[in-house]
Amino acid sequence: MSYLQSRWMAGALLFAGLSCNLYAVDGVILIDQNRALAGNVTPGDAPGFPVTISQPGSYRLQGTLRVPVDTTAIEIASDDVTIDLNGFAMFGDSSGPYQTVGAIVDAGRRTRITIHNGSIAGFSAGIYLRTSSHVIVEHMNVYLIVGFYAGGIVIGNTLSSNAIIRENISVGMIQVTCPALITNNVATAYEFENPIGGGACVTSNNVKAP
């Protein structure tokens, strides 16, 4: 093998390795801590947080994300985005028991957004999905001062400790550990857990789904 052939082969193998790290076999774009810090997950995504998703498609966590204080984890700048946490978590990095960190996911008024299958903790703002069309947040465990702000569908989620559950259409039960504020939701049922000294849940303007 000539020198040029060997260099070409090495470059091809390197590129193949990078491609395997960026994309799953099914074409889903993979995200982990190293990928987030490196940037360019999608065009225009700067190194570090937030990870900016500027193109439609499916995205999947490959590991836990740890996000600096006062920083949004993921900013969605496109319609038609699905984020699968793949059983992993996104943590706000702070030393206090109630972290003051930005939103875990900010999708603005984007539509056809799905976020599912994972855990989030330590974010003061929560998941912002300020739209009333085609939004699904499902099978999430949410801890500390976190709320869903979504005019969409919330399915099978567990929220705990100072949660804000507002303006959701819920198929199935919303499980909440008090204290929490539950307002302006349509839901089939709520289940409240009130540990000793945990405070009360406050509900207002909620409608039972048919």
N, C-alpha and C positions, 0 to 999 in steps of 0.2 A: 504494500500500500504506500502511495506517495505521501509526501509531507502535506500537500494541499488536501488530499483525500482524508488523511487522519485528522486535520484541523476541522474539515467540514463535518466529519462524523462526530467529533467531540461537541461541536456547536449544536448539531442536530439533537444529540442526546441531552444536552443542557436545556434546550428549548422544550423538548418533550417532558423533561422533569418539571419545568416551570408550569407547563400546561396542565399537568396532572395535579399540581398544587392549586391551580386557579379554578379548574372546572371539574365537576364530578362527571362520571360516565354518561349521565343523562343530560348533560349540558347545564346543570344548575351551577351557578357561580358560588364558590366556597369562600367563606370569610372566617379568619381566626385572628388572634391578637397580632401576630406578626404581619399578616396581610393588611390589617387595619392600620398599623403603624407605618407600613411601607407606602400606602396610598395607591391610587390608580385602580381601585376596585372597579370603577366605571370612569369614563372620561370626565375630567374635572375634579376628581376626588383627590384632595390634598392629603399628604401624609398625616397620620394621627386621626384623632376624633374631632368632629363626627365623621363617620364613614358616609360619604355622599353617594346615593344611588340615583344616577341620572338617566338610567335606561330601564325600560320595562323588562321583566323577566323574573326568574325564580332564584332566590338567594338562600344559602343554608350555612348556618354556623358549623364550624369544624372544631370548635373549642370554646371555652369560656372567655368572655370579653370583660376586661377591667378598665373602667373609664375614669379619667381624671375628674376632680371636683369641678362643678359648674360647667360641665360639658355635656352636650347631647351625644348619645351613642351613635345613632343612625339617623340621617336626614334623608327622607325620600323626596326626590325632586322629579318624579315621573309617575304617571298613572300605570296601572297594570303591573303591580309589584307584589310578589309573595315572599315573605321572610319566614323561613322555617328555622326555629331555634334548635331543632334537632335534639331536644332533651338537655341542652346546655343552658347556662345562665349568663346574664349580663349584670355586672355589679358596678354600683357607684363607689368610687374609692374615697373613703373619708374615715376619720378616726372616731367620729362621734356616733352615738346610737341612732340619731336621725340625720342622715346625710343631706347636705345641700348641694345636690347635683342636678344638672339640667334634665331635660326629657330623655327617656330611654329611646323613644322613636318619635320623630316629628315628621308627619306626612302632610302638614298644612291642609289644603283643600283638595288633595289628590283623590282620585276615585279608583275603585277596583283594587283595594289594598287588603291583603290578608297577612296577619301576624299570628303565629301559632306555635304550640308545642315546646314550651320552655319556661324559664323562671327569670324574674327580674327583681332586683333589690337595691335599696340605697339611692333611689332617684326621687327627688322632691317633686317633680312635675308629672311624670307618668307618660302615657302614650297619647299623643295628640293626633287625632284623626278628625279634623274639623270639617266633615262632609257628611251628607245624608245619603249617599248613594254607594252601594256595593262595597261596604267595609265589613270585614270579619276579623274579630279577635277571639281566638279560641284556644282552650286547653293551656292556659297560662297560670302560673303561680306567681303572685305579686305580693311583695312584702315591703313594709315600712311605709313612708309617706308617698304613696303612689296612687294615681287614679287613671281610669280610662276616660278620655274625653272623645267620645265617638258617637256619631249618629249612624250606627251600623248594627251588626250582629255580634253579640258576645256569648260564647258557648263554653260551658264546662270550665270556667275559670275559678280560681281560688284567690281571693284578695284579703290581705290582713294588715291590721295596724294603721289607722288613720288613712284609710283608702277613701277615694272619692269616686263614686260610681254614678255617672251622670249622662243622661240623654242617650241611653242604649236601648236597643231592642234585643231582648235576651231570649234565646230558645233554650229551654232547660233552666236549671237553678243557678243563681248567683250565690256563691258561698262567701261570706264576709266575716272576718274576725273583727269585733268592735274594739276601739271606736272607729266609726266610719260614717260618712254622709252618703246616703243613697237618695237621689232625687231625679225626677223627670225621666224615669225609665219605664219601659214596658217589659214585663217579665212574667214567666209562668209561676215562679216562686222565688223566695229568698230564704236562706238558711243563715242564722246568726249564731256566732259563738261569742260568748261574753266571759272571758277569763276574769278571775278575781282581780279587782283593781284596774281592769282594762278599759272601763268607761262604757258608755252607751252608744248604740247606733242610732242615728237620726235619719228618719225617712220622711219624704214629702213628695207629693205630686206623682206618685208611682201608680201605674195602672197594671192590673193583672191581665196577662195575655190570654186570649181565648184558647 
